[in-house]
Amino acid sequence: MQTVINAKTLRGELKEILERVRKGERFTVLYRSYPVCQIVPMAEQGTEMKPLEEDPLYGAQAVGRSSDGKAGEDHDDFLYGQPA
């Protein structure tokens, strides 16, 4: 399914949009009313998603301090959809 969203929606709902992409949905992103990109599942690009445990970034140690005041667990939850 192809859904059209604007850049503001993408920024505000990124976590939810990425979850929908993981489930197979496709998005066209508009910026100032013009299409600028498509977000499609990796499997459609010939790259299968690996389980999170096989992702080297998922279990990596912290490399620095966050400037947004959130903990590493918050970032993991945002990136991977579940706490570390």
PDB file of N, CA, C and O in Angstrom:
ATOM      1  N   MET A   1       0.833  -1.167   0.000  1.00  0.00           N
ATOM      2  CA  MET A   1       0.000   0.000   0.000  1.00  0.00           C
ATOM      3  C   MET A   1       0.890   1.248   0.000  1.00  0.00           C
ATOM      4  O   MET A   1       1.878   1.289   0.733  1.00  0.00           O
ATOM      5  N   GLN A   2       0.573   2.227  -0.777  1.00  0.00           N
ATOM      6  CA  GLN A   2       1.321   3.474  -0.879  1.00  0.00           C
ATOM      7  C   GLN A   2       0.550   4.576  -0.161  1.00  0.00           C
ATOM      8  O   GLN A   2      -0.627   4.798  -0.443  1.00  0.00           O
ATOM      9  N   THR A   3       1.214   5.271   0.773  1.00  0.00           N
ATOM     10  CA  THR A   3       0.604   6.352   1.519  1.00  0.00           C
ATOM     11  C   THR A   3       1.416   7.617   1.287  1.00  0.00           C
ATOM     12  O   THR A   3       2.646   7.567   1.291  1.00  0.00           O
ATOM     13  N   VAL A   4       0.754   8.745   1.085  1.00  0.00           N
ATOM     14  CA  VAL A   4       1.432  10.025   0.901  1.00  0.00           C
ATOM     15  C   VAL A   4       1.369  10.796   2.211  1.00  0.00           C
ATOM     16  O   VAL A   4       0.294  10.978   2.784  1.00  0.00           O
ATOM     17  N   ILE A   5       2.543  11.251   2.687  1.00  0.00           N
ATOM     18  CA  ILE A   5       2.621  12.043   3.909  1.00  0.00           C
ATOM     19  C   ILE A   5       3.503  13.260   3.649  1.00  0.00           C
ATOM     20  O   ILE A   5       4.275  13.281   2.690  1.00  0.00           O
ATOM     21  N   ASN A   6       3.385  14.270   4.504  1.00  0.00           N
ATOM     22  CA  ASN A   6       4.274  15.418   4.364  1.00  0.00           C
ATOM     23  C   ASN A   6       5.430  15.298   5.355  1.00  0.00           C
ATOM     24  O   ASN A   6       5.406  14.447   6.245  1.00  0.00           O
ATOM     25  N   ALA A   7       6.435  16.149   5.197  1.00  0.00           N
ATOM     26  CA  ALA A   7       7.635  16.085   6.033  1.00  0.00           C
ATOM     27  C   ALA A   7       7.310  16.316   7.505  1.00  0.00           C
ATOM     28  O   ALA A   7       7.940  15.715   8.375  1.00  0.00           O
ATOM     29  N   LYS A   8       6.340  17.175   7.795  1.00  0.00           N
ATOM     30  CA  LYS A   8       5.951  17.445   9.177  1.00  0.00           C
ATOM     31  C   LYS A   8       5.389  16.184   9.831  1.00  0.00           C
ATOM     32  O   LYS A   8       5.706  15.888  10.983  1.00  0.00           O
ATOM     33  N   THR A   9       4.570  15.456   9.112  1.00  0.00           N
ATOM     34  CA  THR A   9       4.023  14.200   9.622  1.00  0.00           C
ATOM     35  C   THR A   9       5.142  13.190   9.852  1.00  0.00           C
ATOM     36  O   THR A   9       5.155  12.492  10.866  1.00  0.00           O
ATOM     37  N   LEU A  10       6.078  13.115   8.911  1.00  0.00           N
ATOM     38  CA  LEU A  10       7.204  12.203   9.058  1.00  0.00           C
ATOM     39  C   LEU A  10       7.976  12.501  10.338  1.00  0.00           C
ATOM     40  O   LEU A  10       8.292  11.586  11.099  1.00  0.00           O
ATOM     41  N   ARG A  11       8.280  13.772  10.580  1.00  0.00           N
ATOM     42  CA  ARG A  11       9.021  14.149  11.793  1.00  0.00           C
ATOM     43  C   ARG A  11       8.239  13.799  13.055  1.00  0.00           C
ATOM     44  O   ARG A  11       8.804  13.274  14.014  1.00  0.00           O
ATOM     45  N   GLY A  12       6.971  14.081  13.054  1.00  0.00           N
ATOM     46  CA  GLY A  12       6.164  13.880  14.250  1.00  0.00           C
ATOM     47  C   GLY A  12       5.775  12.448  14.533  1.00  0.00           C
ATOM     48  O   GLY A  12       5.497  12.095  15.679  1.00  0.00           O
ATOM     49  N   GLU A  13       5.751  11.613  13.501  1.00  0.00           N
ATOM     50  CA  GLU A  13       5.264  10.240  13.661  1.00  0.00           C
ATOM     51  C   GLU A  13       6.271   9.215  13.167  1.00  0.00           C
ATOM     52  O   GLU A  13       5.888   8.129  12.732  1.00  0.00           O
ATOM     53  N   LEU A  14       7.559   9.551  13.230  1.00  0.00           N
ATOM     54  CA  LEU A  14       8.588   8.683  12.653  1.00  0.00           C
ATOM     55  C   LEU A  14       8.538   7.257  13.185  1.00  0.00           C
ATOM     56  O   LEU A  14       8.594   6.306  12.405  1.00  0.00           O
ATOM     57  N   LYS A  15       8.433   7.095  14.490  1.00  0.00           N
ATOM     58  CA  LYS A  15       8.416   5.752  15.070  1.00  0.00           C
ATOM     59  C   LYS A  15       7.271   4.918  14.506  1.00  0.00           C
ATOM     60  O   LYS A  15       7.474   3.771  14.107  1.00  0.00           O
ATOM     61  N   GLU A  16       6.080   5.485  14.472  1.00  0.00           N
ATOM     62  CA  GLU A  16       4.921   4.756  13.962  1.00  0.00           C
ATOM     63  C   GLU A  16       5.065   4.451  12.465  1.00  0.00           C
ATOM     64  O   GLU A  16       4.710   3.365  12.007  1.00  0.00           O
ATOM     65  N   ILE A  17       5.585   5.417  11.717  1.00  0.00           N
ATOM     66  CA  ILE A  17       5.763   5.215  10.281  1.00  0.00           C
ATOM     67  C   ILE A  17       6.764   4.101  10.018  1.00  0.00           C
ATOM     68  O   ILE A  17       6.535   3.256   9.153  1.00  0.00           O
ATOM     69  N   LEU A  18       7.871   4.086  10.752  1.00  0.00           N
ATOM     70  CA  LEU A  18       8.859   3.030  10.563  1.00  0.00           C
ATOM     71  C   LEU A  18       8.296   1.663  10.904  1.00  0.00           C
ATOM     72  O   LEU A  18       8.623   0.679  10.240  1.00  0.00           O
ATOM     73  N   GLU A  19       7.460   1.582  11.923  1.00  0.00           N
ATOM     74  CA  GLU A  19       6.813   0.306  12.244  1.00  0.00           C
ATOM     75  C   GLU A  19       5.926  -0.150  11.087  1.00  0.00           C
ATOM     76  O   GLU A  19       5.905  -1.330  10.739  1.00  0.00           O
ATOM     77  N   ARG A  20       5.200   0.788  10.499  1.00  0.00           N
ATOM     78  CA  ARG A  20       4.335   0.444   9.361  1.00  0.00           C
ATOM     79  C   ARG A  20       5.164   0.019   8.163  1.00  0.00           C
ATOM     80  O   ARG A  20       4.760  -0.878   7.423  1.00  0.00           O
ATOM     81  N   VAL A  21       6.316   0.647   7.958  1.00  0.00           N
ATOM     82  CA  VAL A  21       7.201   0.259   6.858  1.00  0.00           C
ATOM     83  C   VAL A  21       7.711  -1.155   7.094  1.00  0.00           C
ATOM     84  O   VAL A  21       7.749  -1.964   6.167  1.00  0.00           O
ATOM     85  N   ARG A  22       8.101  -1.458   8.319  1.00  0.00           N
ATOM     86  CA  ARG A  22       8.568  -2.814   8.631  1.00  0.00           C
ATOM     87  C   ARG A  22       7.504  -3.860   8.317  1.00  0.00           C
ATOM     88  O   ARG A  22       7.823  -5.012   8.026  1.00  0.00           O
ATOM     89  N   LYS A  23       6.237  -3.452   8.378  1.00  0.00           N
ATOM     90  CA  LYS A  23       5.131  -4.374   8.095  1.00  0.00           C
ATOM     91  C   LYS A  23       4.766  -4.395   6.613  1.00  0.00           C
ATOM     92  O   LYS A  23       3.839  -5.098   6.212  1.00  0.00           O
ATOM     93  N   GLY A  24       5.502  -3.615   5.784  1.00  0.00           N
ATOM     94  CA  GLY A  24       5.289  -3.688   4.350  1.00  0.00           C
ATOM     95  C   GLY A  24       4.699  -2.458   3.688  1.00  0.00           C
ATOM     96  O   GLY A  24       4.597  -2.415   2.462  1.00  0.00           O
ATOM     97  N   GLU A  25       4.309  -1.464   4.459  1.00  0.00           N
ATOM     98  CA  GLU A  25       3.712  -0.278   3.862  1.00  0.00           C
ATOM     99  C   GLU A  25       4.780   0.623   3.243  1.00  0.00           C
ATOM    100  O   GLU A  25       5.920   0.656   3.708  1.00  0.00           O
ATOM    101  N   ARG A  26       4.410   1.344   2.205  1.00  0.00           N
ATOM    102  CA  ARG A  26       5.302   2.263   1.500  1.00  0.00           C
ATOM    103  C   ARG A  26       4.778   3.687   1.664  1.00  0.00           C
ATOM    104  O   ARG A  26       3.569   3.905   1.746  1.00  0.00           O
ATOM    105  N   PHE A  27       5.698   4.654   1.711  1.00  0.00           N
ATOM    106  CA  PHE A  27       5.322   6.055   1.869  1.00  0.00           C
ATOM    107  C   PHE A  27       6.014   6.913   0.823  1.00  0.00           C
ATOM    108  O   PHE A  27       7.177   6.687   0.490  1.00  0.00           O
ATOM    109  N   THR A  28       5.291   7.900   0.307  1.00  0.00           N
ATOM    110  CA  THR A  28       5.881   8.975  -0.485  1.00  0.00           C
ATOM    111  C   THR A  28       5.840  10.210   0.404  1.00  0.00           C
ATOM    112  O   THR A  28       4.793  10.563   0.946  1.00  0.00           O
ATOM    113  N   VAL A  29       7.000  10.867   0.550  1.00  0.00           N
ATOM    114  CA  VAL A  29       7.101  12.030   1.422  1.00  0.00           C
ATOM    115  C   VAL A  29       7.084  13.305   0.584  1.00  0.00           C
ATOM    116  O   VAL A  29       7.850  13.454  -0.368  1.00  0.00           O
ATOM    117  N   LEU A  30       6.194  14.217   0.960  1.00  0.00           N
ATOM    118  CA  LEU A  30       6.095  15.512   0.288  1.00  0.00           C
ATOM    119  C   LEU A  30       6.799  16.570   1.122  1.00  0.00           C
ATOM    120  O   LEU A  30       6.706  16.571   2.350  1.00  0.00           O
ATOM    121  N   TYR A  31       7.503  17.472   0.447  1.00  0.00           N
ATOM    122  CA  TYR A  31       8.087  18.632   1.090  1.00  0.00           C
ATOM    123  C   TYR A  31       7.668  19.847   0.286  1.00  0.00           C
ATOM    124  O   TYR A  31       8.001  19.964  -0.893  1.00  0.00           O
ATOM    125  N   ARG A  32       6.944  20.743   0.916  1.00  0.00           N
ATOM    126  CA  ARG A  32       6.381  21.907   0.244  1.00  0.00           C
ATOM    127  C   ARG A  32       5.536  21.497  -0.962  1.00  0.00           C
ATOM    128  O   ARG A  32       5.620  22.088  -2.039  1.00  0.00           O
ATOM    129  N   SER A  33       4.737  20.486  -0.747  1.00  0.00           N
ATOM    130  CA  SER A  33       3.776  19.970  -1.723  1.00  0.00           C
ATOM    131  C   SER A  33       4.383  19.214  -2.896  1.00  0.00           C
ATOM    132  O   SER A  33       3.666  18.876  -3.838  1.00  0.00           O
ATOM    133  N   TYR A  34       5.686  18.939  -2.867  1.00  0.00           N
ATOM    134  CA  TYR A  34       6.333  18.186  -3.948  1.00  0.00           C
ATOM    135  C   TYR A  34       6.895  16.881  -3.403  1.00  0.00           C
ATOM    136  O   TYR A  34       7.488  16.874  -2.325  1.00  0.00           O
ATOM    137  N   PRO A  35       6.723  15.780  -4.123  1.00  0.00           N
ATOM    138  CA  PRO A  35       7.303  14.516  -3.673  1.00  0.00           C
ATOM    139  C   PRO A  35       8.833  14.581  -3.713  1.00  0.00           C
ATOM    140  O   PRO A  35       9.423  14.980  -4.717  1.00  0.00           O
ATOM    141  N   VAL A  36       9.464  14.180  -2.604  1.00  0.00           N
ATOM    142  CA  VAL A  36      10.925  14.224  -2.530  1.00  0.00           C
ATOM    143  C   VAL A  36      11.560  12.855  -2.331  1.00  0.00           C
ATOM    144  O   VAL A  36      12.716  12.655  -2.703  1.00  0.00           O
ATOM    145  N   CYS A  37      10.828  11.914  -1.754  1.00  0.00           N
ATOM    146  CA  CYS A  37      11.417  10.584  -1.570  1.00  0.00           C
ATOM    147  C   CYS A  37      10.317   9.569  -1.287  1.00  0.00           C
ATOM    148  O   CYS A  37       9.161   9.908  -1.032  1.00  0.00           O
ATOM    149  N   GLN A  38      10.734   8.311  -1.345  1.00  0.00           N
ATOM    150  CA  GLN A  38       9.854   7.220  -0.954  1.00  0.00           C
ATOM    151  C   GLN A  38      10.541   6.436   0.148  1.00  0.00           C
ATOM    152  O   GLN A  38      11.759   6.261   0.139  1.00  0.00           O
ATOM    153  N   ILE A  39       9.756   5.975   1.081  1.00  0.00           N
ATOM    154  CA  ILE A  39      10.254   5.108   2.138  1.00  0.00           C
ATOM    155  C   ILE A  39       9.630   3.745   1.889  1.00  0.00           C
ATOM    156  O   ILE A  39       8.409   3.591   1.923  1.00  0.00           O
ATOM    157  N   VAL A  40      10.472   2.772   1.641  1.00  0.00           N
ATOM    158  CA  VAL A  40       9.993   1.427   1.313  1.00  0.00           C
ATOM    159  C   VAL A  40      10.691   0.402   2.207  1.00  0.00           C
ATOM    160  O   VAL A  40      11.797   0.652   2.687  1.00  0.00           O
ATOM    161  N   PRO A  41      10.058  -0.742   2.432  1.00  0.00           N
ATOM    162  CA  PRO A  41      10.691  -1.787   3.234  1.00  0.00           C
ATOM    163  C   PRO A  41      12.001  -2.260   2.598  1.00  0.00           C
ATOM    164  O   PRO A  41      12.119  -2.320   1.374  1.00  0.00           O
ATOM    165  N   MET A  42      12.966  -2.590   3.426  1.00  0.00           N
ATOM    166  CA  MET A  42      14.267  -3.051   2.944  1.00  0.00           C
ATOM    167  C   MET A  42      14.149  -4.295   2.068  1.00  0.00           C
ATOM    168  O   MET A  42      14.907  -4.453   1.111  1.00  0.00           O
ATOM    169  N   ALA A  43      13.212  -5.172   2.387  1.00  0.00           N
ATOM    170  CA  ALA A  43      13.057  -6.392   1.598  1.00  0.00           C
ATOM    171  C   ALA A  43      12.783  -6.075   0.133  1.00  0.00           C
ATOM    172  O   ALA A  43      13.166  -6.845  -0.747  1.00  0.00           O
ATOM    173  N   GLU A  44      12.128  -4.954  -0.138  1.00  0.00           N
ATOM    174  CA  GLU A  44      11.850  -4.570  -1.520  1.00  0.00           C
ATOM    175  C   GLU A  44      13.109  -4.104  -2.236  1.00  0.00           C
ATOM    176  O   GLU A  44      13.142  -4.059  -3.465  1.00  0.00           O
ATOM    177  N   GLN A  45      14.143  -3.757  -1.479  1.00  0.00           N
ATOM    178  CA  GLN A  45      15.399  -3.309  -2.064  1.00  0.00           C
ATOM    179  C   GLN A  45      16.383  -4.461  -2.196  1.00  0.00           C
ATOM    180  O   GLN A  45      17.548  -4.244  -2.531  1.00  0.00           O
ATOM    181  N   GLY A  46      15.928  -5.687  -1.936  1.00  0.00           N
ATOM    182  CA  GLY A  46      16.799  -6.849  -2.051  1.00  0.00           C
ATOM    183  C   GLY A  46      17.604  -7.117  -0.791  1.00  0.00           C
ATOM    184  O   GLY A  46      18.535  -7.922  -0.825  1.00  0.00           O
ATOM    185  N   THR A  47      17.278  -6.472   0.309  1.00  0.00           N
ATOM    186  CA  THR A  47      17.980  -6.669   1.569  1.00  0.00           C
ATOM    187  C   THR A  47      16.972  -7.116   2.610  1.00  0.00           C
ATOM    188  O   THR A  47      16.049  -6.374   2.948  1.00  0.00           O
ATOM    189  N   GLU A  48      17.145  -8.315   3.115  1.00  0.00           N
ATOM    190  CA  GLU A  48      16.241  -8.828   4.135  1.00  0.00           C
ATOM    191  C   GLU A  48      16.597  -8.250   5.497  1.00  0.00           C
ATOM    192  O   GLU A  48      17.770  -8.052   5.810  1.00  0.00           O
ATOM    193  N   MET A  49      15.585  -7.984   6.293  1.00  0.00           N
ATOM    194  CA  MET A  49      15.808  -7.497   7.651  1.00  0.00           C
ATOM    195  C   MET A  49      16.304  -8.644   8.516  1.00  0.00           C
ATOM    196  O   MET A  49      15.719  -9.727   8.510  1.00  0.00           O
ATOM    197  N   LYS A  50      17.373  -8.413   9.257  1.00  0.00           N
ATOM    198  CA  LYS A  50      17.898  -9.401  10.193  1.00  0.00           C
ATOM    199  C   LYS A  50      17.184  -9.244  11.528  1.00  0.00           C
ATOM    200  O   LYS A  50      16.658  -8.173  11.831  1.00  0.00           O
ATOM    201  N   PRO A  51      17.164 -10.301  12.321  1.00  0.00           N
ATOM    202  CA  PRO A  51      16.627 -10.147  13.678  1.00  0.00           C
ATOM    203  C   PRO A  51      17.461  -9.113  14.433  1.00  0.00           C
ATOM    204  O   PRO A  51      18.655  -8.970  14.170  1.00  0.00           O
ATOM    205  N   LEU A  52      16.844  -8.394  15.364  1.00  0.00           N
ATOM    206  CA  LEU A  52      17.545  -7.348  16.101  1.00  0.00           C
ATOM    207  C   LEU A  52      18.809  -7.861  16.779  1.00  0.00           C
ATOM    208  O   LEU A  52      19.808  -7.144  16.839  1.00  0.00           O
ATOM    209  N   GLU A  53      18.784  -9.062  17.279  1.00  0.00           N
ATOM    210  CA  GLU A  53      19.937  -9.607  17.982  1.00  0.00           C
ATOM    211  C   GLU A  53      21.155  -9.741  17.071  1.00  0.00           C
ATOM    212  O   GLU A  53      22.281  -9.781  17.567  1.00  0.00           O
ATOM    213  N   GLU A  54      20.962  -9.811  15.753  1.00  0.00           N
ATOM    214  CA  GLU A  54      22.062  -9.925  14.803  1.00  0.00           C
ATOM    215  C   GLU A  54      22.554  -8.566  14.305  1.00  0.00           C
ATOM    216  O   GLU A  54      23.558  -8.494  13.596  1.00  0.00           O
ATOM    217  N   ASP A  55      21.860  -7.501  14.667  1.00  0.00           N
ATOM    218  CA  ASP A  55      22.255  -6.154  14.264  1.00  0.00           C
ATOM    219  C   ASP A  55      23.384  -5.689  15.177  1.00  0.00           C
ATOM    220  O   ASP A  55      23.187  -5.603  16.389  1.00  0.00           O
ATOM    221  N   PRO A  56      24.568  -5.384  14.627  1.00  0.00           N
ATOM    222  CA  PRO A  56      25.700  -4.997  15.473  1.00  0.00           C
ATOM    223  C   PRO A  56      25.450  -3.711  16.266  1.00  0.00           C
ATOM    224  O   PRO A  56      26.030  -3.534  17.337  1.00  0.00           O
ATOM    225  N   LEU A  57      24.604  -2.816  15.767  1.00  0.00           N
ATOM    226  CA  LEU A  57      24.320  -1.590  16.506  1.00  0.00           C
ATOM    227  C   LEU A  57      23.381  -1.808  17.673  1.00  0.00           C
ATOM    228  O   LEU A  57      23.407  -1.057  18.648  1.00  0.00           O
ATOM    229  N   TYR A  58      22.555  -2.831  17.578  1.00  0.00           N
ATOM    230  CA  TYR A  58      21.547  -3.059  18.608  1.00  0.00           C
ATOM    231  C   TYR A  58      22.182  -3.307  19.974  1.00  0.00           C
ATOM    232  O   TYR A  58      21.717  -2.778  20.984  1.00  0.00           O
ATOM    233  N   GLY A  59      23.232  -4.102  20.003  1.00  0.00           N
ATOM    234  CA  GLY A  59      23.873  -4.430  21.273  1.00  0.00           C
ATOM    235  C   GLY A  59      25.141  -3.652  21.540  1.00  0.00           C
ATOM    236  O   GLY A  59      25.858  -3.967  22.490  1.00  0.00           O
ATOM    237  N   ALA A  60      25.444  -2.653  20.743  1.00  0.00           N
ATOM    238  CA  ALA A  60      26.693  -1.903  20.883  1.00  0.00           C
ATOM    239  C   ALA A  60      26.707  -1.065  22.154  1.00  0.00           C
ATOM    240  O   ALA A  60      25.666  -0.627  22.643  1.00  0.00           O
ATOM    241  N   GLN A  61      27.902  -0.855  22.672  1.00  0.00           N
ATOM    242  CA  GLN A  61      28.081   0.007  23.826  1.00  0.00           C
ATOM    243  C   GLN A  61      27.904   1.463  23.413  1.00  0.00           C
ATOM    244  O   GLN A  61      28.081   1.810  22.246  1.00  0.00           O
ATOM    245  N   ALA A  62      27.558   2.301  24.362  1.00  0.00           N
ATOM    246  CA  ALA A  62      27.398   3.728  24.096  1.00  0.00           C
ATOM    247  C   ALA A  62      28.741   4.335  23.695  1.00  0.00           C
ATOM    248  O   ALA A  62      29.787   3.948  24.217  1.00  0.00           O
ATOM    249  N   VAL A  63      28.701   5.283  22.768  1.00  0.00           N
ATOM    250  CA  VAL A  63      29.930   5.917  22.301  1.00  0.00           C
ATOM    251  C   VAL A  63      30.030   7.381  22.711  1.00  0.00           C
ATOM    252  O   VAL A  63      31.054   8.015  22.457  1.00  0.00           O
ATOM    253  N   GLY A  64      29.027   7.917  23.318  1.00  0.00           N
ATOM    254  CA  GLY A  64      29.072   9.320  23.706  1.00  0.00           C
ATOM    255  C   GLY A  64      27.854   9.703  24.508  1.00  0.00           C
ATOM    256  O   GLY A  64      27.065   8.853  24.921  1.00  0.00           O
ATOM    257  N   ARG A  65      27.715  10.959  24.717  1.00  0.00           N
ATOM    258  CA  ARG A  65      26.618  11.490  25.504  1.00  0.00           C
ATOM    259  C   ARG A  65      25.556  12.074  24.573  1.00  0.00           C
ATOM    260  O   ARG A  65      25.884  12.719  23.577  1.00  0.00           O
ATOM    261  N   SER A  66      24.313  11.851  24.893  1.00  0.00           N
ATOM    262  CA  SER A  66      23.204  12.365  24.101  1.00  0.00           C
ATOM    263  C   SER A  66      22.994  13.841  24.404  1.00  0.00           C
ATOM    264  O   SER A  66      23.063  14.272  25.555  1.00  0.00           O
ATOM    265  N   SER A  67      22.738  14.603  23.356  1.00  0.00           N
ATOM    266  CA  SER A  67      22.486  16.031  23.558  1.00  0.00           C
ATOM    267  C   SER A  67      20.994  16.345  23.710  1.00  0.00           C
ATOM    268  O   SER A  67      20.627  17.495  23.950  1.00  0.00           O
ATOM    269  N   ASP A  68      20.138  15.335  23.573  1.00  0.00           N
ATOM    270  CA  ASP A  68      18.703  15.591  23.682  1.00  0.00           C
ATOM    271  C   ASP A  68      18.135  15.229  25.054  1.00  0.00           C
ATOM    272  O   ASP A  68      16.926  15.311  25.270  1.00  0.00           O
ATOM    273  N   GLY A  69      19.001  14.832  25.972  1.00  0.00           N
ATOM    274  CA  GLY A  69      18.559  14.531  27.330  1.00  0.00           C
ATOM    275  C   GLY A  69      17.934  13.164  27.509  1.00  0.00           C
ATOM    276  O   GLY A  69      17.494  12.831  28.610  1.00  0.00           O
ATOM    277  N   LYS A  70      17.883  12.363  26.454  1.00  0.00           N
ATOM    278  CA  LYS A  70      17.286  11.034  26.557  1.00  0.00           C
ATOM    279  C   LYS A  70      18.377  10.003  26.829  1.00  0.00           C
ATOM    280  O   LYS A  70      19.540  10.198  26.475  1.00  0.00           O
ATOM    281  N   ALA A  71      17.980   8.914  27.457  1.00  0.00           N
ATOM    282  CA  ALA A  71      18.897   7.823  27.751  1.00  0.00           C
ATOM    283  C   ALA A  71      19.065   6.919  26.532  1.00  0.00           C
ATOM    284  O   ALA A  71      18.268   6.959  25.595  1.00  0.00           O
ATOM    285  N   GLY A  72      20.106   6.113  26.566  1.00  0.00           N
ATOM    286  CA  GLY A  72      20.349   5.162  25.482  1.00  0.00           C
ATOM    287  C   GLY A  72      19.177   4.233  25.246  1.00  0.00           C
ATOM    288  O   GLY A  72      18.867   3.875  24.109  1.00  0.00           O
ATOM    289  N   GLU A  73      18.525   3.844  26.345  1.00  0.00           N
ATOM    290  CA  GLU A  73      17.352   2.973  26.222  1.00  0.00           C
ATOM    291  C   GLU A  73      16.232   3.657  25.437  1.00  0.00           C
ATOM    292  O   GLU A  73      15.504   3.004  24.689  1.00  0.00           O
ATOM    293  N   ASP A  74      16.099   4.982  25.613  1.00  0.00           N
ATOM    294  CA  ASP A  74      15.086   5.729  24.867  1.00  0.00           C
ATOM    295  C   ASP A  74      15.389   5.696  23.377  1.00  0.00           C
ATOM    296  O   ASP A  74      14.492   5.531  22.550  1.00  0.00           O
ATOM    297  N   HIS A  75      16.665   5.856  23.048  1.00  0.00           N
ATOM    298  CA  HIS A  75      17.062   5.823  21.635  1.00  0.00           C
ATOM    299  C   HIS A  75      16.873   4.423  21.049  1.00  0.00           C
ATOM    300  O   HIS A  75      16.424   4.278  19.912  1.00  0.00           O
ATOM    301  N   ASP A  76      17.215   3.395  21.825  1.00  0.00           N
ATOM    302  CA  ASP A  76      17.002   2.022  21.347  1.00  0.00           C
ATOM    303  C   ASP A  76      15.529   1.768  21.092  1.00  0.00           C
ATOM    304  O   ASP A  76      15.160   1.161  20.086  1.00  0.00           O
ATOM    305  N   ASP A  77      14.692   2.231  22.001  1.00  0.00           N
ATOM    306  CA  ASP A  77      13.247   2.053  21.839  1.00  0.00           C
ATOM    307  C   ASP A  77      12.767   2.739  20.562  1.00  0.00           C
ATOM    308  O   ASP A  77      11.952   2.189  19.822  1.00  0.00           O
ATOM    309  N   PHE A  78      13.277   3.938  20.313  1.00  0.00           N
ATOM    310  CA  PHE A  78      12.895   4.675  19.108  1.00  0.00           C
ATOM    311  C   PHE A  78      13.399   3.961  17.850  1.00  0.00           C
ATOM    312  O   PHE A  78      12.647   3.796  16.889  1.00  0.00           O
ATOM    313  N   LEU A  79      14.661   3.537  17.851  1.00  0.00           N
ATOM    314  CA  LEU A  79      15.255   2.922  16.663  1.00  0.00           C
ATOM    315  C   LEU A  79      14.736   1.517  16.397  1.00  0.00           C
ATOM    316  O   LEU A  79      14.508   1.138  15.248  1.00  0.00           O
ATOM    317  N   TYR A  80      14.552   0.742  17.471  1.00  0.00           N
ATOM    318  CA  TYR A  80      14.246  -0.674  17.288  1.00  0.00           C
ATOM    319  C   TYR A  80      12.863  -1.079  17.740  1.00  0.00           C
ATOM    320  O   TYR A  80      12.459  -2.223  17.531  1.00  0.00           O
ATOM    321  N   GLY A  81      12.130  -0.176  18.350  1.00  0.00           N
ATOM    322  CA  GLY A  81      10.765  -0.497  18.747  1.00  0.00           C
ATOM    323  C   GLY A  81      10.652  -1.261  20.042  1.00  0.00           C
ATOM    324  O   GLY A  81       9.563  -1.702  20.406  1.00  0.00           O
ATOM    325  N   GLN A  82      11.767  -1.429  20.752  1.00  0.00           N
ATOM    326  CA  GLN A  82      11.719  -2.095  22.049  1.00  0.00           C
ATOM    327  C   GLN A  82      12.932  -1.660  22.855  1.00  0.00           C
ATOM    328  O   GLN A  82      13.976  -1.341  22.286  1.00  0.00           O
ATOM    329  N   PRO A  83      12.801  -1.645  24.161  1.00  0.00           N
ATOM    330  CA  PRO A  83      13.936  -1.244  24.997  1.00  0.00           C
ATOM    331  C   PRO A  83      15.071  -2.244  24.892  1.00  0.00           C
ATOM    332  O   PRO A  83      14.848  -3.414  24.580  1.00  0.00           O
ATOM    333  N   ALA A  84      16.290  -1.787  25.152  1.00  0.00           N
ATOM    334  CA  ALA A  84      17.482  -2.654  25.115  1.00  0.00           C
ATOM    335  C   ALA A  84      17.423  -3.684  26.216  1.00  0.00           C
ATOM    336  O   ALA A  84      18.334  -4.502  26.346  1.00  0.00           O
TER     337      ALA A  84
END
